[in-house]
Amino acid sequence: MRSTHATINIRDLRLRTFIGFNPEELDKKQDVVINMEIRYAISDAALEDHVHGALNYKTITKEVIRHVEQGSFLLLEKLVADVLEICSSHRDVLYSRVTIDKPHALRFADSVSLSLEYEAEQLSHLTLMEKAS
């Protein structure tokens, strides 16, 4: 069978971390809700039920949990960028998107969220353009 693309979705991963720069945010961990989408080139081996051919989402999730829970972040942008980097680090990842919600960040809103995306093709295109200049 020909290789194709697979998409892993990890939804509503609820963690606690230090996020923010206001005095009360520096002293107390807050809830964050993480959603990750990871598209990768799935191998024929994975489609034939061989574990070595699949992207291990449990390993990725454990790394995200460790980084978020042990970290301290002034800005939501930094936290999202770090999680996106973890999701995009495997060589077979073609695209990833991370959205992190910070519940109760604003008085009259359920949450504030920020999303960032990674596309492998864009990065290789930029590298080629940089070499050409």
N, CA, C and O of each residue as an XYZ file, in Angstrom:
532
protein
N       0.848     -1.192      0.000
C       0.000      0.000      0.000
C       0.887      1.247      0.000
O       1.945      1.261      0.629
N       0.459      2.271     -0.695
C       1.192      3.529     -0.763
C       1.060      4.302      0.534
O      -0.006      4.301      1.149
N       2.130      4.963      0.959
C       2.084      5.778      2.179
C       1.132      6.953      1.993
O       0.916      7.431      0.880
N       0.580      7.396      3.089
C      -0.366      8.502      3.081
C      -0.094      9.379      4.302
O       0.919      9.204      4.980
N      -0.980     10.305      4.578
C      -0.828     11.180      5.737
C      -1.827     10.795      6.804
O      -2.960     10.418      6.504
N      -1.404     10.893      8.047
C      -2.280     10.649      9.193
C      -2.306     11.911     10.038
O      -1.345     12.680     10.059
N      -3.411     12.115     10.728
C      -3.530     13.265     11.621
C      -3.892     12.780     13.014
O      -4.885     12.079     13.212
N      -3.066     13.168     13.968
C      -3.323     12.879     15.374
C      -3.918     14.140     15.991
O      -3.379     15.233     15.818
N      -5.026     13.988     16.708
C      -5.636     15.105     17.433
C      -5.626     14.770     18.916
O      -6.159     13.742     19.334
N      -5.028     15.629     19.692
C      -5.041     15.491     21.155
C      -5.869     16.659     21.652
O      -5.499     17.818     21.462
N      -6.990     16.353     22.289
C      -7.961     17.391     22.639
C      -8.093     17.567     24.148
O      -8.120     16.609     24.920
N      -8.172     18.829     24.524
C      -8.510     19.220     25.899
C      -7.589     18.604     26.955
O      -8.048     18.077     27.969
N      -6.296     18.682     26.699
C      -5.302     18.267     27.688
C      -5.232     19.363     28.747
O      -4.778     20.472     28.467
N      -5.673     19.059     29.941
C      -5.773     20.047     31.016
C      -4.560     19.940     31.934
O      -4.328     18.914     32.573
N      -3.792     21.033     31.979
C      -2.576     21.072     32.794
C      -2.569     22.346     33.625
O      -3.391     23.243     33.435
N      -1.612     22.399     34.558
C      -1.441     23.593     35.394
C       0.002     24.061     35.265
O       0.941     23.265     35.273
N       0.150     25.391     35.145
C       1.484     25.963     35.001
C       1.470     27.406     35.493
O       0.412     27.987     35.736
N       2.658     27.964     35.633
C       2.775     29.392     35.912
C       2.711     30.109     34.567
O       3.579     29.920     33.714
N       1.675     30.936     34.381
C       1.501     31.657     33.125
C       1.014     33.068     33.423
O      -0.029     33.260     34.048
N       1.773     34.039     32.975
C       1.398     35.432     33.176
C       2.486     36.210     33.880
O       3.486     35.649     34.328
N       2.276     37.514     33.969
C       3.285     38.384     34.574
C       2.717     39.286     35.666
O       3.458     40.055     36.279
N       1.417     39.199     35.913
C       0.841     39.947     37.029
C       1.251     39.278     38.341
O       1.463     38.066     38.378
N       1.363     40.059     39.418
C       1.841     39.493     40.690
C       1.130     38.215     41.123
O       1.782     37.265     41.557
N      -0.194     38.179     41.011
C      -0.934     36.980     41.440
C      -0.666     35.785     40.516
O      -0.804     34.636     40.935
N      -0.283     36.052     39.258
C       0.008     34.969     38.311
C       1.391     34.364     38.533
O       1.650     33.224     38.149
N       2.264     35.131     39.148
C       3.627     34.650     39.393
C       3.693     33.693     40.573
O       4.634     32.906     40.681
N       2.711     33.752     41.451
C       2.729     32.954     42.682
C       1.850     31.715     42.646
O       1.997     30.833     43.492
N       0.943     31.629     41.687
C      -0.035     30.549     41.699
C      -0.183     29.944     40.306
O      -0.358     30.661     39.321
N      -0.111     28.606     40.238
C      -0.315     27.937     38.962
C      -1.749     28.131     38.489
O      -2.683     28.218     39.286
N      -1.894     28.196     37.170
C      -3.204     28.357     36.554
C      -3.481     27.204     35.598
O      -2.563     26.540     35.115
N      -4.747     26.984     35.340
C      -5.145     25.960     34.378
C      -4.896     26.455     32.961
O      -5.080     27.633     32.655
N      -4.478     25.536     32.109
C      -4.430     25.764     30.671
C      -5.041     24.531     30.008
O      -4.958     23.423     30.536
N      -5.652     24.738     28.854
C      -6.254     23.647     28.103
C      -5.581     23.620     26.732
O      -5.615     24.603     25.991
N      -4.967     22.480     26.408
C      -4.136     22.366     25.206
C      -4.807     21.447     24.186
O      -5.277     20.357     24.512
N      -4.836     21.926     22.944
C      -5.301     21.123     21.816
C      -4.189     21.089     20.775
O      -3.644     22.123     20.389
N      -3.865     19.873     20.329
C      -2.776     19.683     19.380
C      -3.264     18.871     18.186
O      -3.993     17.891     18.340
N      -2.857     19.287     17.017
C      -3.124     18.545     15.784
C      -1.777     18.320     15.121
O      -1.023     19.267     14.899
N      -1.471     17.063     14.802
C      -0.180     16.718     14.218
C      -0.426     15.849     12.988
O      -0.948     14.741     13.102
N      -0.049     16.351     11.814
C      -0.175     15.590     10.572
C       1.216     15.086     10.192
O       2.190     15.839     10.178
N       1.279     13.801      9.888
C       2.580     13.227      9.549
C       2.443     12.210      8.422
O       1.352     11.721      8.133
N       3.570     11.908      7.798
C       3.614     10.910      6.733
C       3.636      9.539      7.387
O       4.650      9.112      7.939
N       2.505      8.860      7.314
C       2.399      7.546      7.942
C       3.024      6.506      7.011
O       2.855      6.567      5.793
N       3.726      5.580      7.583
C       4.412      4.565      6.779
C       3.503      3.374      6.505
O       2.497      3.168      7.184
N       3.878      2.601      5.501
C       3.152      1.364      5.216
C       3.197      0.436      6.423
O       2.238     -0.288      6.690
N       4.304      0.457      7.148
C       4.447     -0.413      8.326
C       3.345     -0.127      9.344
O       2.753     -1.059      9.889
N       3.064      1.137      9.606
C       2.009      1.485     10.572
C       0.645      1.026     10.062
O      -0.183      0.544     10.835
N       0.418      1.177      8.773
C      -0.858      0.750      8.201
C      -1.017     -0.766      8.232
O      -2.129     -1.287      8.137
N       0.096     -1.461      8.365
C       0.076     -2.926      8.483
C       0.177     -3.367      9.940
O       0.433     -4.538     10.222
N      -0.027     -2.423     10.870
C      -0.101     -2.704     12.311
C       1.250     -2.979     12.964
O       1.339     -3.726     13.938
N       2.313     -2.359     12.410
C       3.636     -2.462     13.025
C       3.912     -1.169     13.791
O       3.913     -0.081     13.215
N       4.141     -1.301     15.068
C       4.289     -0.152     15.966
C       5.424      0.783     15.531
O       5.287      2.002     15.624
N       6.525      0.230     15.065
C       7.686      1.061     14.724
C       7.410      2.064     13.603
O       8.185      3.004     13.419
N       6.329      1.883     12.859
C       6.026      2.794     11.770
C       5.112      3.947     12.137
O       4.800      4.786     11.292
N       4.681      3.998     13.383
C       3.730      5.037     13.803
C       4.425      6.129     14.617
O       5.464      5.899     15.235
N       3.834      7.307     14.602
C       4.301      8.406     15.444
C       3.724      8.176     16.840
O       2.519      7.966     16.984
N       4.564      8.214     17.858
C       4.131      7.877     19.211
C       3.544      9.111     19.900
O       4.280      9.939     20.436
N       2.225      9.224     19.880
C       1.574     10.387     20.483
C       1.677     10.390     21.997
O       1.592     11.449     22.619
N       1.858      9.223     22.602
C       2.026      9.169     24.057
C       3.349      9.825     24.473
O       3.404     10.544     25.471
N       4.400      9.574     23.710
C       5.700     10.187     23.982
C       5.628     11.701     23.836
O       6.161     12.436     24.668
N       4.969     12.165     22.780
C       4.815     13.608     22.558
C       4.035     14.234     23.708
O       4.429     15.275     24.234
N       2.936     13.606     24.095
C       2.090     14.137     25.170
C       2.844     14.191     26.486
O       2.727     15.173     27.218
N       3.613     13.160     26.803
C       4.400     13.157     28.042
C       5.416     14.294     28.058
O       5.631     14.923     29.094
N       6.039     14.558     26.911
C       7.003     15.658     26.837
C       6.315     17.007     27.017
O       6.844     17.892     27.689
N       5.140     17.165     26.418
C       4.363     18.401     26.586
C       3.986     18.585     28.055
O       4.142     19.677     28.602
N       3.493     17.532     28.694
C       3.095     17.606     30.102
C       4.279     18.028     30.970
O       4.156     18.921     31.808
N       5.412     17.388     30.766
C       6.603     17.715     31.561
C       6.998     19.178     31.357
O       7.251     19.897     32.324
N       7.051     19.612     30.109
C       7.491     20.978     29.808
C       6.537     22.022     30.397
O       6.978     23.012     30.981
N       5.253     21.797     30.243
C       4.253     22.772     30.709
C       4.210     22.806     32.233
O       4.258     23.882     32.829
N       4.122     21.653     32.858
C       3.968     21.621     34.314
C       5.232     22.043     35.059
O       5.144     22.536     36.184
N       6.397     21.861     34.458
C       7.639     22.264     35.117
C       8.088     23.663     34.711
O       9.053     24.191     35.263
N       7.399     24.258     33.756
C       7.815     25.549     33.231
C       7.125     26.732     33.888
O       6.217     26.588     34.707
N       7.593     27.897     33.494
C       7.019     29.162     33.931
C       7.091     30.100     32.727
O       8.152     30.266     32.125
N       5.965     30.707     32.383
C       5.869     31.479     31.152
C       5.221     32.822     31.423
O       4.188     32.893     32.089
N       5.814     33.880     30.917
C       5.208     35.203     31.039
C       4.075     35.369     30.036
O       3.041     35.963     30.343
N       4.279     34.834     28.825
C       3.323     35.048     27.738
C       2.758     33.734     27.216
O       3.455     32.720     27.161
N       1.496     33.766     26.838
C       0.845     32.628     26.216
C       1.540     32.280     24.895
O       1.619     31.111     24.519
N       2.036     33.290     24.204
C       2.732     33.083     22.939
C       3.949     32.155     23.105
O       4.180     31.276     22.276
N       4.705     32.355     24.157
C       5.887     31.523     24.414
C       5.480     30.089     24.732
O       6.088     29.145     24.228
N       4.470     29.923     25.553
C       3.997     28.592     25.900
C       3.527     27.848     24.655
O       3.889     26.688     24.456
N       2.724     28.500     23.814
C       2.222     27.864     22.601
C       3.378     27.523     21.656
O       3.396     26.441     21.069
N       4.335     28.431     21.506
C       5.485     28.178     20.632
C       6.300     26.979     21.114
O       6.751     26.170     20.303
N       6.489     26.860     22.411
C       7.239     25.722     22.959
C       6.518     24.403     22.695
O       7.149     23.422     22.301
N       5.217     24.371     22.905
C       4.445     23.144     22.677
C       4.434     22.807     21.186
O       4.526     21.636     20.818
N       4.322     23.814     20.333
C       4.364     23.589     18.891
C       5.704     22.978     18.476
O       5.746     22.082     17.632
N       6.775     23.454     19.060
C       8.100     22.907     18.749
C       8.180     21.423     19.128
O       8.741     20.619     18.384
N       7.627     21.073     20.265
C       7.610     19.666     20.688
C       6.811     18.831     19.690
O       7.242     17.746     19.300
N       5.656     19.330     19.279
C       4.797     18.600     18.344
C       5.416     18.459     16.958
O       5.102     17.514     16.234
N       6.279     19.376     16.591
C       6.827     19.423     15.234
C       8.224     18.828     15.121
O       8.809     18.838     14.038
N       8.763     18.317     16.205
C      10.171     17.921     16.219
C      10.476     16.618     15.473
O      11.617     16.412     15.058
N       9.508     15.751     15.294
C       9.763     14.493     14.587
C       9.919     14.755     13.092
O       9.197     15.578     12.531
N      10.842     14.072     12.450
C      11.158     14.334     11.039
C       9.994     14.078     10.085
O       9.959     14.653      8.997
N       9.035     13.224     10.470
C       7.910     12.909      9.590
C       6.739     13.881      9.708
O       5.768     13.770      8.960
N       6.818     14.832     10.636
C       5.706     15.773     10.822
C       5.679     16.768      9.665
O       6.678     17.415      9.352
N       4.518     16.870      9.047
C       4.323     17.772      7.917
C       3.644     19.071      8.337
O       3.894     20.132      7.764
N       2.786     18.970      9.342
C       1.993     20.117      9.783
C       1.598     19.879     11.230
O       1.291     18.754     11.625
N       1.608     20.930     12.002
C       1.054     20.837     13.353
C       0.446     22.185     13.729
O       0.864     23.246     13.264
N      -0.545     22.089     14.580
C      -1.247     23.273     15.070
C      -1.490     23.066     16.557
O      -1.940     22.004     16.987
N      -1.187     24.095     17.328
C      -1.396     24.050     18.772
C      -2.239     25.253     19.159
O      -1.958     26.387     18.771
N      -3.284     24.974     19.938
C      -4.116     26.026     20.517
C      -4.123     25.810     22.019
O      -4.385     24.707     22.499
N      -3.831     26.875     22.755
C      -3.867     26.787     24.212
C      -4.823     27.847     24.734
O      -4.724     29.028     24.400
N      -5.748     27.391     25.559
C      -6.706     28.270     26.218
C      -6.232     28.557     27.634
O      -5.717     27.682     28.329
N      -6.416     29.790     28.036
C      -6.164     30.210     29.410
C      -7.529     30.606     29.989
O      -7.970     31.745     29.836
N      -8.193     29.644     30.661
C      -9.532     29.929     31.189
C      -9.530     31.095     32.184
O      -8.603     31.264     32.976
N     -10.579     31.872     32.117
C     -10.812     32.967     33.067
C      -9.735     34.061     33.028
O      -9.526     34.763     34.017
N      -9.057     34.200     31.891
C      -8.038     35.249     31.765
C      -8.668     36.634     31.694
O      -8.063     37.622     32.111
N      -9.877     36.698     31.166
C     -10.609     37.960     31.101
C     -11.894     37.827     31.897
O     -12.507     36.761     31.946
N     -12.280     38.903     32.506
C     -13.403     38.904     33.437
C     -14.706     38.380     32.835
O     -15.404     37.609     33.493
N     -15.052     38.762     31.634
C     -16.336     38.385     31.067
C     -16.223     37.330     29.964
O     -17.157     37.144     29.185
N     -15.097     36.649     29.899
C     -14.890     35.615     28.872
C     -14.585     34.276     29.525
O     -13.975     34.221     30.593
N     -15.011     33.200     28.880
C     -14.699     31.867     29.392
C     -13.202     31.596     29.349
O     -12.646     30.986     30.263
N     -12.551     32.053     28.280
C     -11.106     31.863     28.169
C     -10.549     32.768     27.083
O     -11.283     33.385     26.312
N      -9.231     32.822     27.053
C      -8.485     33.455     25.974
C      -7.611     32.357     25.396
O      -7.002     31.588     26.140
N      -7.547     32.281     24.070
C      -6.705     31.249     23.476
C      -5.802     31.842     22.418
O      -6.056     32.919     21.879
N      -4.738     31.106     22.137
C      -3.787     31.496     21.104
C      -3.431     30.239     20.332
O      -3.262     29.171     20.919
N      -3.316     30.366     19.003
C      -2.953     29.246     18.140
C      -1.729     29.600     17.316
O      -1.557     30.742     16.889
N      -0.881     28.606     17.101
C       0.250     28.730     16.190
C       0.299     27.468     15.339
O      -0.132     26.398     15.769
N       0.833     27.608     14.113
C       0.927     26.493     13.188
C       2.344     26.340     12.661
O       3.110     27.300     12.583
N       2.667     25.109     12.306
C       3.943     24.766     11.680
C       3.645     24.011     10.394
O       2.798     23.118     10.382
N       4.331     24.361      9.313
C       4.225     23.615      8.070
C       5.622     23.337      7.566
O       6.393     24.264      7.319
N       5.956     22.065      7.410
C       7.296     21.664      7.000
C       7.660     22.217      5.632
O       8.804     22.616      5.416
N       6.713     22.248      4.710
C       6.996     22.714      3.356
C       7.349     24.187      3.325
O       8.203     24.597      2.538
N       6.717     24.988      4.158
C       7.037     26.414      4.205
C       8.466     26.632      4.658
O       9.167     27.489      4.122
N       8.904     25.856      5.650
C      10.257     26.034      6.156
C      11.286     25.656      5.109
O      12.288     26.353      4.954
N      11.062     24.566      4.385
C      12.032     24.196      3.351
C      12.013     25.223      2.206
O      13.053     25.502      1.609
N      10.844     25.777      1.904
C      10.733     26.820      0.886
C      11.503     28.067      1.320
O      12.209     28.664      0.507
N      11.379     28.464      2.573
C      12.118     29.630      3.068
C      13.620     29.395      3.001
O      14.375     30.298      2.641
N      14.056     28.191      3.344
C      15.482     27.891      3.289
C      15.994     28.021      1.863
O      17.069     28.579      1.640
N      15.240     27.514      0.896
C      15.655     27.634     -0.504
C      15.704     29.086     -0.930
O      16.622     29.478     -1.651
N      14.738     29.904     -0.505
C      14.727     31.316     -0.882
C      15.914     32.035     -0.253
O      16.519     32.896     -0.891
N      16.257     31.695      0.987
C      17.390     32.332      1.637
C      18.687     32.002      0.908
O      19.555     32.865      0.772
N      18.831     30.769      0.440
C      20.033     30.358     -0.273
C      20.138     31.071     -1.619
O      21.235     31.353     -2.103
N      18.979     31.357     -2.215
C      18.975     32.000     -3.533
C      19.344     33.471     -3.451
O      19.821     34.037     -4.435
N      19.135     34.108     -2.295
C      19.405     35.544     -2.213
C      20.860     35.834     -1.992
O      21.251     36.998     -1.901
